[in-house]
Amino acid sequence: MRARFWGGPAFRGRALHAGTLTPQLRLEYQYDFQGNGSATMQYADLMSGPFYRTSLPVFDRSRFLLGIGLGFNGEQGLSTRIEYNGVVDANNGSDHGVMINIEKRY
């Protein structure tokens, strides 16, 4: 179960001479109904294997995510976005990351 809140009146883009600059805010509450902290992977083009299994860091089943970012949509179809994400759970587990995204419409 996830709840997301994006935008709102305070988050409308600001027009610049080369495009639009838009702040972003993400608040999520995440809850895992089941899961054991492991994942099985395989190559998509080799259906008969090999299979790889890995253990993942286990978070509490209930956690919050905060994301803060800034996006830019250029007039020539070029878009960029940078976003910080932080996750915390009730057991003081945490994870932090930065995402950089560049897109070009054609």
C-alpha positions, 0 to 999 in steps of 0.5 A: 500500500502506498500513498503519494502526494505530488504537486499542488498549487505551491508546486507549479512550474516557474517559466524561464526563457529556455523552459519550465523549472518545477520543484517536486515533493514526494511523501510515501507511506509504504507497507509490505504485506509479505516478503522475506528479504530475498529476490530471485533473478534470471536473464530474460532471454534464457528462460531455462536459467541460470537463476540467481538468488540474493538477500536484500536488506530487510526494512520494517514492514511499515516505513516512510519515504521523503523525496525532494527534487527539481525538474526542468522541461526545456523547449526543445524536448529535453527534460532533466530531473534530480531527486533525493529519496530518504526512507526510514522505518520504525527500527531506525533503518534508513536508506538514502539515494539520489536519482538523476534523469535526462530525457529527450523527446523525438 
